[in-house]
Amino acid sequence: MLFPMPRIGQASSRVVSCYVSLLMCECMNHVDRVRNLLWRIRTSDRLPYRGFVHVGRRDDVCIRVCTKLCRHRARARRRVVTTSESVAGRDPRLLEDTHADASPLVPSRLQSELLAMLQRNASTLEFDDMLERVEATVHDAAQRSLLAGSIRAAAAIREQQALQQRRERGLVVVLESAQDLTSIRDLDLVLQAIVRRARQIFASDIGYLTSFDRVRNDFYIRATEGAISERFKNVRVPPDHGICGHVLKYKTPYHSTDYLADHGFAHEQGIDLAIKDEGVQSLLGAPLMVGNLCIGMLCICDRQVRSHAPWEVAMLSTLAAQAAVAIENARLFQEAQVALQRASEANESLHQQANEIETAAEAHEHMTRLVARGSGVVDILNVAATMLGGHIVLLDEAEQPTQRASASRADQADALNDLLSRTDVQDRVHRALTEGRRSGRSYEIDGDTGRRLRVAALMGGDRLLGAMLILTDRAMSATEIRTFERGALVAGVVLLSQERSEREVSGESAAAIRALVSWQQEPFAMLQLRTQPLGLDLEQPLRMIVLSVKDIDIEYALRRMRASIARGTLFEACEGFIVAICPEPGFEALNAALQSTLLADTRLAVVGVTSESMSQIEALPDCFRALKRGIDILRALGRSQQVLPEAMLSMYSLLFEHRQASDVAGFIESTIGEVILYDARRGTDLTGTLLAYLDHAQNAKATADALQIHVNTLRQRLESIDPLLKDWRLSGRFLEVHVALRMQMLRDSVQFGNASRGAAER
């Protein structure tokens, strides 16, 4: 900004030298003062312009005026007359202007000048200068008083105009902020705009807005404009310190002209360091009120001493109220959004629950229709697996898998098989079934695979019929769990119904078996009437199997096998044994089912004996008794988990019928005990060599070939046996030694088999 610099006249002794150097800040009031000061110098000295002075904006104002012989305005007036005479010869226009300005003011001329000054929005200093001119040039007291009153009235009008303009600017800012409240949806942008306008309208260095954090119980700066220091931007103010604490406590605006020296509030070192770092000296803060609650503060700051008029406090309070409205509206809008979101989620949840309930009702109706049509438990499992999207396995009362159904990927079946093969998972299933029997609910089992395993007990009265187990990739909802439990309940009903039906069939099958193996066998026609409804044709060759299990396991073994028994095969309990009678073509399938079901379960300790093919039903009673004798000899030998042909045991069963295991062991020890001890001490196999020698009718050459040894080696082994078994070569002892060796071979095979299974289990 350029201002004319006055040119000084050439008077030698009364020359006035004026040098003005001005550095301005941003405040426009200082610019007005400088302009008025230059005008006063020009009018008082009445000198033409010679140069210009640059007025720039700085952080402070420095005005240096060096004057000589012009300290008092009256002396300057007198000096102007002298100076004008000295320069009149050079510039007549200058002399005319000087006399014109120094002429007395008349009311008409004064009114014109006052109107012109009001029109061009003159400053207060210009009115003060005119008042001084009136007092200096008008000597009539009445006229001077009249003119002075006019000047004061014009100055008052000027002040009213300035105040009105400031109010208009404030109202414009308020309207713009109100428009922001309705047009800008981002709360941070609204608050930033309010801070920026507050700083502009008050021409302040810094503007900021603080918000009260209810979680941390302190104030933090939410929006700022004009701040430089990062410490100032990130400062947090406790609720009982600083201007924020004072405003929060009294809920009224607060003004401080020197913050660091102000004792009207409690100081805090961190806050004072931030204020000092930013260079703030004066502050004006207004509370953000929502009802009786203060939620923050709007503040303007200056880096120099400054006082604020009441209208400025009122205007800042209005802007603070708008900021509070914006914050509160944003909070209410956020709460409305949250409530709307929750309502939407609740609606979606209700819709999902309604769908799940409808699906569960459909599943229950579907399963009920299946039960009414007489469908099996597998159909129930398929419906449940399809509804729940998992792999389902039906366990029997011994917690062994019997039936499967899947509506998921094939890898889930493999994963479920792996889980059920683990001992820890089996223990968890057992504990869950124990809890389920008491509560009637299903329980989730931790399978450590990232998948969800759930089991429900199938009850028939107070008795456990089995369990239904499902494996899924996700957690089941409450409705799905109830559907699963309802499926388990329906499956239990189906199993109970099947069990009752099977009992009826089982009774008929058991009666048919008893009639076939009885000594007082019924006529063929009567027997045919018994077996024909069961699918067994007595005119075909028949095979019989007798199995031995513990009495408490007979029913379980029967239920395990019933699912694998084909039509035409009788499989029931009889005289403490499990007896199976089947046609010759179905024997291999029956034997395979036994191997995969009962013999695979080591807890049952099953042993069995099979017969040869029989074409006459009259041979069934004798065959049944022969098979029972074979069972006795296997028990005596400690055999388990084996089914052997009766031909291997016929001789021994006759010899040791109704004998205990101790009797058989005593016979073996008394006959070949020395050879057994010798083999145990030396690690030889003389018992095997002797058994092969006797099996080959004492033919040394055939025995050596069978053992793949030299004949001389065989003779040496036999000579080693002579001192252990005296007179064994006598023909009377051959049979006794041979039987003992055979029994020992059977016993050793049992012990070896048990040892191998134990090692595998370990």
C-alpha positions in Angstrom: 0.0 0.0 0.0 1.4 3.4 -1.0 0.8 6.7 0.9 2.1 10.1 -0.2 4.9 11.5 1.9 4.8 15.3 2.6 7.5 17.5 0.9 9.1 20.1 3.2 9.6 23.7 2.2 12.9 25.6 1.9 12.7 27.7 5.0 16.2 27.8 6.3 15.6 28.1 10.1 12.0 26.8 10.4 12.3 23.8 8.1 10.3 20.7 9.1 11.7 17.3 8.2 9.2 14.4 8.6 10.2 10.9 8.0 7.6 8.2 8.5 8.4 4.5 8.4 5.4 2.3 8.9 5.2 -1.5 9.4 1.6 -2.8 9.6 0.0 -5.9 10.9 -3.1 -7.5 9.4 -5.6 -5.4 11.4 -7.3 -2.8 9.2 -7.8 -0.4 12.1 -4.0 0.3 12.0 -4.2 1.1 8.3 -6.9 3.7 9.1 -4.7 5.2 11.8 -1.8 5.5 9.4 -3.9 7.1 6.7 -5.3 9.6 9.2 -1.9 10.4 10.6 -0.5 11.2 7.1 -3.6 13.3 6.4 -3.0 15.3 9.6 0.6 15.9 8.7 -0.4 17.1 5.3 -3.1 19.4 6.6 -1.2 20.8 9.5 2.0 21.6 7.5 0.2 22.5 4.3 3.1 21.2 2.2 3.0 19.6 -1.2 3.9 15.9 -1.7 7.4 14.9 -2.4 7.6 11.1 -2.0 5.8 8.0 -0.9 6.0 5.7 2.0 5.3 1.9 1.7 3.0 0.5 4.4 3.3 -3.3 4.6 1.7 -5.9 6.9 3.9 -7.2 9.7 3.5 -8.6 13.2 3.7 -5.2 14.9 3.5 -1.5 14.1 6.4 0.8 14.3 5.8 4.4 13.6 8.8 6.7 13.8 8.2 10.3 13.3 11.1 12.7 13.5 10.0 16.2 13.7 11.8 19.5 14.1 10.0 22.6 15.4 6.5 21.0 15.0 5.7 19.4 18.3 2.7 21.6 18.8 -0.1 22.2 16.3 -0.4 25.9 17.0 3.3 26.4 16.4 2.9 24.5 13.2 0.1 26.7 12.1 2.2 29.8 12.6 5.1 28.2 10.9 3.0 27.4 7.8 2.3 31.1 7.3 6.0 32.0 7.3 6.9 29.1 5.1 4.2 30.0 2.6 5.5 33.5 2.2 9.0 32.2 1.5 7.8 29.9 -1.2 5.2 32.2 -2.7 7.5 33.4 -5.3 8.1 30.0 -6.6 4.6 28.4 -6.6 1.6 30.6 -6.4 -0.8 27.6 -6.3 0.8 26.4 -3.1 0.2 29.8 -1.5 -3.4 29.8 -2.6 -4.0 26.3 -1.2 -2.4 27.2 2.1 -4.6 30.3 2.6 -7.7 28.3 1.5 -7.1 25.6 4.1 -6.2 28.1 6.9 -9.3 30.2 6.3 -11.9 30.2 9.0 -14.7 27.6 8.8 -18.2 28.8 8.3 -21.3 26.7 9.0 -22.2 26.2 5.4 -18.7 25.0 4.5 -18.5 22.8 7.6 -21.8 21.1 6.7 -20.5 20.3 3.2 -17.3 18.9 4.5 -19.1 16.8 7.1 -21.4 15.4 4.5 -18.5 14.6 2.3 -16.7 12.9 5.2 -19.7 10.8 6.0 -20.1 9.9 2.4 -16.6 8.7 2.0 -16.7 6.9 5.4 -14.1 9.1 7.1 -12.3 7.8 10.2 -12.8 9.1 13.7 -9.4 10.8 13.6 -10.5 13.0 10.8 -13.5 14.2 12.8 -11.2 14.9 15.7 -8.9 16.9 13.5 -11.8 19.0 12.2 -12.8 19.6 15.7 -9.4 20.9 16.5 -9.5 23.2 13.5 -12.8 24.7 14.6 -11.4 25.3 18.1 -8.2 26.9 16.6 -9.8 29.1 13.9 -13.2 30.0 15.2 -13.0 32.7 17.9 -16.7 33.2 18.4 -17.7 31.1 21.3 -21.3 30.6 20.2 -20.3 29.7 16.6 -17.5 27.5 17.8 -19.9 25.6 20.1 -22.4 25.2 17.3 -19.8 23.9 14.9 -18.3 21.6 17.5 -21.7 20.1 18.1 -22.2 19.5 14.4 -18.8 17.7 14.2 -19.6 15.6 17.3 -23.0 14.7 15.8 -21.4 13.7 12.5 -18.8 11.6 14.4 -21.6 9.9 16.3 -23.3 9.1 13.0 -20.0 7.8 11.7 -19.7 5.5 14.8 -23.2 4.3 14.3 -22.5 3.5 10.7 -19.4 1.6 11.6 -21.2 -0.4 14.2 -24.0 -1.1 11.8 -21.6 -2.3 9.2 -19.9 -4.6 11.7 -23.2 -6.0 12.7 -24.2 -6.5 9.1 -20.9 -8.4 8.5 -21.6 -10.5 11.6 -25.1 -11.3 10.4 -23.8 -12.3 7.1 -21.3 -14.7 8.8 -24.2 -16.1 10.9 -26.3 -16.6 7.8 -23.5 -18.3 6.0 -22.9 -20.6 9.0 -26.6 -21.4 9.1 -26.5 -22.3 5.4 -23.5 -24.6 6.1 -25.6 -26.3 8.8 -28.2 -27.2 6.2 -26.0 -27.8 3.2 -22.8 -29.5 4.5 -23.3 -33.0 5.9 -19.8 -33.4 7.2 -19.6 -32.2 10.7 -15.8 -31.5 10.6 -16.3 -29.3 7.5 -19.0 -27.3 9.2 -16.9 -26.7 12.4 -13.9 -25.8 10.3 -16.0 -23.2 8.4 -17.3 -21.7 11.6 -13.8 -21.4 13.0 -12.5 -19.8 9.7 -15.4 -17.2 9.7 -14.9 -16.4 13.3 -11.2 -15.7 12.6 -12.0 -13.6 9.6 -14.8 -11.5 11.1 -12.7 -10.6 14.2 -9.5 -10.3 12.2 -7.8 -12.6 14.7 -4.6 -14.5 14.3 -5.9 -17.9 15.4 -9.3 -19.5 15.7 -10.0 -22.9 17.2 -12.9 -25.0 18.5 -12.5 -27.5 21.4 -14.8 -30.5 22.1 -15.3 -32.2 25.5 -14.3 -35.9 25.5 -16.5 -37.7 28.0 -14.4 -40.8 27.8 -11.1 -39.2 28.7 -12.8 -36.3 30.6 -10.8 -33.5 28.9 -11.0 -31.0 26.1 -9.3 -31.5 22.7 -9.0 -29.2 19.7 -11.4 -30.4 17.0 -11.0 -27.6 14.4 -8.3 -24.9 14.1 -7.4 -22.1 11.7 -4.2 -20.1 11.7 -2.3 -22.2 14.2 1.3 -23.1 13.5 2.5 -25.1 16.5 1.8 -28.9 16.5 1.9 -28.8 20.3 -0.9 -26.2 20.3 -3.0 -28.3 17.8 -2.6 -31.5 19.8 -2.9 -30.1 23.4 -5.5 -31.6 25.7 -7.0 -29.5 28.4 -8.2 -31.0 31.7 -11.7 -29.9 32.8 -10.5 -27.8 35.7 -7.6 -25.9 34.0 -7.3 -23.1 31.4 -10.0 -21.0 29.8 -11.8 -24.2 28.9 -12.1 -25.2 32.5 -13.4 -21.7 33.4 -15.9 -21.8 30.6 -17.0 -25.3 31.5 -17.5 -24.3 35.1 -19.3 -21.0 34.7 -20.8 -21.6 31.2 -20.1 -18.0 30.1 -17.7 -16.3 27.7 -14.3 -15.4 29.0 -11.7 -12.8 27.7 -8.1 -12.6 28.6 -5.7 -9.9 27.3 -2.6 -11.7 28.7 -3.2 -15.4 29.0 0.1 -16.4 30.8 -0.3 -13.6 33.3 -4.0 -14.1 33.9 -4.9 -15.5 37.3 -8.6 -15.8 36.7 -8.3 -19.6 36.0 -6.0 -22.5 37.0 -2.9 -22.9 34.8 -1.3 -26.1 33.7 2.3 -26.4 32.5 1.5 -28.3 29.3 -1.2 -25.8 28.3 1.0 -22.8 29.0 3.9 -24.3 27.0 1.5 -24.8 24.0 0.2 -21.2 24.3 3.8 -19.9 24.6 4.9 -22.0 21.7 2.2 -20.5 19.5 2.8 -16.9 20.7 -0.8 -16.3 21.9 -1.4 -13.4 24.2 -5.1 -12.5 24.0 -8.0 -15.0 23.9 -11.7 -14.8 23.8 -13.7 -18.0 24.3 -17.4 -18.8 24.2 -19.1 -22.0 25.4 -20.8 -24.5 23.2 -24.0 -25.1 25.1 -26.6 -27.8 24.6 -29.2 -27.1 27.2 -27.3 -26.8 30.4 -24.5 -28.9 29.2 -21.2 -27.4 27.9 -19.8 -29.6 25.2 -16.9 -27.4 24.1 -15.6 -23.9 23.4 -15.1 -21.6 20.4 -12.1 -19.4 20.8 -10.3 -16.6 18.9 -6.7 -15.7 19.7 -4.3 -12.9 19.0 -0.6 -12.7 19.3 -0.7 -9.1 20.7 -2.7 -7.4 23.4 -6.3 -6.9 22.3 -9.6 -6.0 23.9 -13.0 -7.1 22.5 -16.2 -5.1 22.3 -19.4 -6.5 23.7 -20.8 -7.0 20.2 -17.8 -9.2 19.4 -18.5 -11.3 22.5 -22.1 -11.6 21.4 -21.2 -12.5 17.9 -18.7 -15.2 19.0 -21.4 -16.6 21.3 -23.8 -16.8 18.4 -21.2 -18.7 16.3 -20.5 -21.0 19.3 -24.3 -21.7 19.5 -24.3 -22.6 15.9 -21.3 -24.9 16.4 -23.1 -26.5 19.3 -26.2 -27.0 17.2 -24.1 -28.6 14.5 -22.4 -31.0 16.9 -25.7 -31.9 18.6 -27.4 -32.4 15.3 -24.6 -34.6 14.2 -24.8 -36.6 17.4 -28.6 -37.0 17.0 -28.2 -37.9 13.3 -25.6 -40.5 14.3 -27.9 -41.9 17.0 -30.7 -42.0 14.4 -28.4 -43.8 12.0 -27.4 -46.2 14.7 -31.0 -46.8 15.7 -31.9 -47.2 12.0 -29.1 -49.7 11.6 -30.1 -51.6 14.7 -33.7 -51.6 13.5 -32.6 -52.9 10.1 -30.4 -55.6 11.7 -33.3 -56.5 14.0 -35.6 -56.7 11.0 -33.1 -58.8 9.2 -32.7 -61.0 12.2 -36.4 -61.4 12.6 -36.7 -62.2 8.9 -33.9 -64.8 9.2 -35.5 -66.3 12.3 -38.8 -66.5 10.5 -37.1 -68.3 7.7 -35.3 -70.6 10.0 -38.6 -71.3 11.9 -40.3 -71.9 8.6 -37.5 -74.2 7.5 -37.6 -76.0 10.9 -41.4 -76.4 10.6 -41.0 -77.8 7.1 -38.3 -80.2 8.3 -40.4 -81.4 11.2 -43.4 -81.8 8.9 -41.3 -83.7 6.4 -39.8 -86.0 9.0 -43.3 -86.6 10.4 -44.5 -87.6 7.0 -41.6 -90.0 6.7 -42.4 -91.6 10.0 -46.1 -91.9 9.0 -45.1 -93.6 5.8 -42.9 -96.1 7.7 -39.6 -94.8 6.4 -36.3 -95.8 8.0 -33.9 -93.9 10.1 -31.6 -93.3 7.1 -34.4 -91.2 5.5 -34.5 -89.1 8.6 -30.8 -88.6 8.6 -30.9 -87.6 4.9 -33.6 -85.0 5.6 -31.6 -83.6 8.6 -28.4 -83.5 6.6 -30.0 -81.7 3.7 -31.7 -79.1 6.0 -28.6 -78.4 8.1 -26.0 -78.8 5.3 -23.7 -81.2 7.2 -22.5 -84.7 7.4 -24.5 -86.9 9.9 -23.5 -90.2 11.4 -25.8 -92.5 13.5 -24.1 -94.1 16.4 -25.4 -97.2 18.2 -25.6 -97.6 22.0 -21.9 -98.6 22.0 -21.1 -95.3 20.2 -20.0 -97.1 17.0 -21.0 -95.7 13.6 -23.8 -97.5 11.9 -25.5 -95.2 9.3 -24.4 -92.1 7.5 -26.0 -89.3 5.6 -24.4 -86.3 3.9 -25.4 -83.1 2.1 -21.9 -81.6 2.1 -18.5 -82.3 0.5 -16.9 -85.8 0.6 -14.0 -84.5 2.6 -16.3 -83.9 5.5 -17.0 -87.7 5.7 -13.3 -88.3 5.8 -12.8 -85.7 8.4 -15.5 -87.1 10.6 -14.1 -90.6 10.3 -10.7 -89.2 11.4 -12.3 -87.5 14.4 -14.2 -90.6 15.5 -11.1 -92.7 15.3 -9.4 -90.5 17.9 -9.6 -91.6 21.5 -9.9 -88.1 22.9 -12.9 -87.3 20.6 -14.5 -90.6 21.6 -14.2 -89.6 25.3 -15.8 -86.2 24.5 -18.6 -87.9 22.7 -19.2 -90.2 25.6 -19.3 -87.3 28.1 -21.6 -85.3 25.8 -24.0 -88.3 25.6 -24.0 -88.7 29.3 -25.0 -85.0 29.7 -27.5 -85.3 26.9 -29.2 -88.2 28.5 -29.9 -86.1 31.6 -30.8 -82.8 29.9 -32.3 -84.0 26.7 -30.3 -81.4 24.7 -27.5 -81.7 22.2 -23.9 -80.6 22.9 -21.1 -79.3 20.8 -17.8 -81.1 20.9 -14.4 -79.5 20.3 -12.8 -81.4 17.5 -9.7 -79.2 17.1 -10.2 -79.0 13.3 -11.9 -75.7 12.8 -15.2 -77.5 12.2 -18.2 -77.8 14.5 -19.1 -81.2 15.9 -22.5 -81.7 17.7 -24.0 -84.8 19.2 -27.5 -85.6 20.5 -28.6 -88.7 22.3 -31.4 -91.0 20.9 -33.5 -92.1 23.8 -36.1 -94.8 24.1 -37.7 -94.3 27.4 -34.8 -94.5 29.9 -32.6 -96.5 27.6 -30.0 -95.1 25.2 -30.8 -96.3 21.7 -27.8 -94.5 20.1 -26.7 -91.0 19.1 -26.9 -88.7 16.1 -23.7 -86.7 15.4 -23.3 -83.9 12.8 -20.2 -82.2 11.4 -20.5 -78.7 9.9 -18.2 -76.0 8.6 -19.9 -73.3 10.6 -21.6 -72.7 13.9 -25.3 -73.7 13.9 -27.9 -71.2 14.8 -30.4 -71.7 17.7 -33.1 -72.7 15.2 -30.8 -75.1 13.4 -29.8 -76.7 16.8 -33.5 -77.2 17.6 -34.0 -78.7 14.2 -31.1 -81.1 14.8 -32.5 -82.1 18.2 -35.9 -82.6 16.7 -34.4 -84.8 14.1 -32.6 -86.8 16.8 -36.0 -87.1 18.6 -37.7 -88.4 15.5 -34.8 -90.7 14.7 -35.1 -92.1 18.3 -38.8 -92.7 17.7 -38.0 -94.5 14.4 -35.3 -96.6 16.0 -37.7 -97.6 18.8 -40.4 -98.5 16.3 -37.8 -100.5 14.3 -36.7 -102.2 17.5 -40.2 -103.3 18.3 -40.7 -104.6 14.8 -37.4 -106.3 14.9 -38.3 -107.9 18.2 -41.3 -109.4 16.6 -39.3 -110.7 13.7 -36.5 -111.7 16.1 -39.0 -113.8 18.1 -40.1 -115.6 15.0 -36.4 -116.1 13.9 -35.3 -117.3 17.3 -38.2 -119.8 17.5 -37.3 -121.1 14.0 -33.6 -121.6 15.1 -34.6 -123.4 18.3 -36.9 -125.7 16.3 -34.1 -126.4 13.8 -31.4 -127.3 16.4 -33.7 -129.1 18.8 -33.2 -132.8 19.4 -37.0 -133.2 19.1 -37.0 -131.6 15.7 -40.4 -130.9 14.1 -41.4 -132.4 10.8 -40.0 -130.8 7.7 -43.3 -129.3 6.7 -43.7 -127.5 10.0 -40.2 -126.2 9.9 -40.7 -125.0 6.3 -43.8 -123.1 7.5 -41.6 -121.4 10.2 -38.7 -120.4 7.9 -40.5 -119.6 4.7 -41.9 -116.2 5.9 -38.3 -115.4 7.0 -36.9 -116.1 3.5 -35.0 -119.3 4.4 -35.5 -122.3 2.0 -34.7 -125.5 3.9 -34.3 -127.5 0.7 -31.0 -125.7 -0.1 -27.7 -126.6 1.5 -27.2 -124.8 4.8 -24.3 -123.4 6.8 -24.3 -122.7 10.5 -22.2 -120.3 12.6 -22.2 -120.3 16.4 -20.7 -117.2 18.1 -19.9 -116.7 21.8 -19.9 -113.2 23.5 -20.6 -112.1 27.0 -24.2 -112.3 28.1 -24.4 -108.5 28.5 -23.2 -108.0 24.9 -25.5 -110.4 23.1 -28.3 -107.8 22.5 -25.8 -105.2 21.3 -24.1 -107.7 19.0 -27.4 -108.6 17.5 -28.3 -105.0 16.9 -24.9 -104.4 15.3 -25.4 -107.2 12.9 -29.1 -106.8 12.0 -28.4 -104.1 9.5 -26.0 -106.4 7.7 -28.1 -109.5 7.7 -29.7 -110.4 4.4 -33.1 -111.8 4.1 -33.1 -115.6 4.3 -30.5 -115.6 7.1 -31.5 -116.5 10.6 -29.4 -114.7 13.2 -30.6 -114.8 16.8 -29.6 -115.7 20.3 -30.1 -119.3 21.3 -29.0 -121.1 24.6 -26.5 -118.3 25.5 -24.9 -118.2 22.0 -25.6 -116.3 18.8 -26.6 -118.7 16.1 -26.7 -118.0 12.4 -28.2 -120.3 9.8 -28.0 -119.3 6.2 -28.0 -120.9 2.8 -24.7 -121.9 1.3 -24.6 -118.9 -1.3 -25.0 -116.4 1.5 -22.3 -117.7 3.8 -19.4 -115.6 2.4 -21.4 -112.4 2.8 -22.4 -113.3 6.3 -18.8 -114.2 7.2 -17.6 -110.8 5.7 -20.2 -108.9 7.8 -19.0 -110.7 10.9 -15.4 -109.8 10.2 -16.1 -106.1 9.6 -18.6 -105.7 12.4 -18.3 -107.9 15.5 -14.7 -109.2 15.1 -13.5 -105.7 14.4 -14.8 -104.6 17.8 -12.2 -105.9 20.3 -14.4 -105.0 23.3 -16.8 -107.8 22.5 -14.3 -110.7 22.7 -16.0 -112.7 20.0 -15.1 -116.3 19.1 -17.0 -118.5 16.7 -17.0 -121.8 14.9 -18.4 -122.5 11.4 -19.8 -125.7 10.1 -19.4 -127.4 6.8 -22.2 -127.4 4.2 -25.2 -129.5 5.2 -27.8 -130.8 2.8 -30.1 -132.4 5.4 -31.8 -130.4 8.1 -31.7 -133.5 10.4 -27.9 -132.8 10.8 -28.5 -129.4 12.3 -28.9 -130.6 16.0 -25.7 -132.6 15.9 -23.9 -129.8 14.1 -25.0 -127.3 16.7 -23.6 -129.3 19.6 -20.3 -129.9 17.7 -20.0 -126.1 17.2 -20.6 -125.5 20.9 -17.9 -128.0 21.7 -15.6 -126.1 19.4 -16.5 -122.8 21.3 -15.6 -124.5 24.5 -12.1 -125.6 23.3 -11.5 -122.1 21.9 -12.4 -120.6 25.3 -10.2 -123.2 27.0 -7.3 -122.2 24.7 -8.0 -118.4 25.4 -8.9 -117.7 21.8 -10.6 -114.4 21.0 -11.7 -112.5 17.9 -11.5 -115.5 15.7 -14.0 -117.7 13.8 -12.6 -121.1 12.9 -13.9 -124.1 11.0 -15.3 -126.9 13.2 -13.1 -129.4 11.4 -10.0 -128.0 13.0 -11.4 -128.5 16.5 -13.5 -131.6 16.2 -10.9 -134.0 17.7 -9.9 -131.6 20.5 -13.5 -130.7 21.3 -14.3 -134.4 21.9 -11.3 -134.9 24.1 -11.7 -131.7 26.2 -15.4 -131.3 26.2 -16.5 -129.7 29.5 -12.9 -129.0 30.4 -11.6 -125.8 31.8 -8.6 -123.9 30.5 -6.5 -125.1 33.5 -7.1 -128.7 32.4 -5.9 -128.1 28.9 -2.8 -126.2 30.1 -2.1 -129.1 32.6 -2.3 -131.7 29.8 0.1 -129.7 27.6 2.6 -129.1 30.4 2.7 -132.7 31.5 3.2 -134.0 28.0 5.6 -131.6 26.3 6.5 -129.1 29.1 10.2 -129.9 29.1 10.5 -129.2 25.4 8.6 -125.9 25.8 10.9 -124.8 28.5 14.0 -125.8 26.5 12.8 -123.7 23.6 12.1 -120.8 25.9 15.6 -120.9 27.4 17.6 -121.6 24.2 15.5 -119.8 21.7 15.0 -123.0 19.6 11.9 -124.4 18.0 12.0 -128.1 18.9 8.3 -128.2 19.4 7.7 -127.0 15.8 10.3 -129.6 14.5 8.6 -132.4 16.4 5.1 -131.4 15.3 6.3 -131.3 11.7 7.9 -134.7 12.1 4.7 -136.3 13.5 2.5 -134.5 10.9 4.7 -136.1 8.1 4.2 -139.6 9.6 7.8 -139.7 11.0 9.3 -139.3 7.5 12.6 -137.6 8.0 13.1 -136.7 4.3 9.6 -135.1 4.0 10.0 -133.3 7.3 13.4 -131.9 6.3 12.0 -130.7 3.0 9.0 -129.0 4.8 11.3 -127.3 7.3 13.9 -126.5 4.6 16.8 -128.1 6.6 19.2 -130.9 6.1 18.2 -134.4 7.2 21.2 -134.6 9.5 20.1 -131.3 11.1 16.6 -132.9 11.6 18.2 -135.9 13.2 20.3 -133.8 15.6 17.2 -131.9 16.7 15.3 -135.1 17.3 18.2 -136.4 19.3 18.1 -133.3 21.4 14.4 -134.1 22.1 15.1 -137.6 23.4 16.5 -136.6 26.8 13.6 -134.1 27.2 10.7 -136.5 26.3 11.6 -140.0 27.4 10.0 -142.8 25.4 8.4 -140.4 23.0 9.4 -142.6 20.1 7.2 -145.4 21.4 4.1 -145.9 19.4 1.9 -145.6 22.4 2.9 -142.0 23.0 2.8 -140.7 19.5 -0.9 -139.7 19.7 -0.6 -138.1 23.1 2.5 -136.1 22.1 0.9 -135.1 18.8 -2.3 -133.9 20.4 -0.3 -131.9 23.0 1.8 -130.3 20.2 -1.4 -129.4 18.3 -2.9 -127.8 21.4 0.3 -125.9 22.0 0.3 -124.6 18.5 -3.3 -123.3 18.9 -2.4 -121.7 22.2 0.8 -120.1 20.8 -1.1 -118.7 17.9 -3.6 -117.1 20.3 -0.9 -115.6 22.4 0.9 -114.3 19.4 -2.3 -112.8 18.0 -3.0 -111.0 21.3 0.5 -109.7 21.6 0.4 -108.3 18.1 -2.9 -106.6 18.7 -1.6 -105.1 22.0 1.5 -103.8 20.2 -0.6 -102.2 17.5 -2.8 -100.6 20.1 0.2 -99.2 22.0 
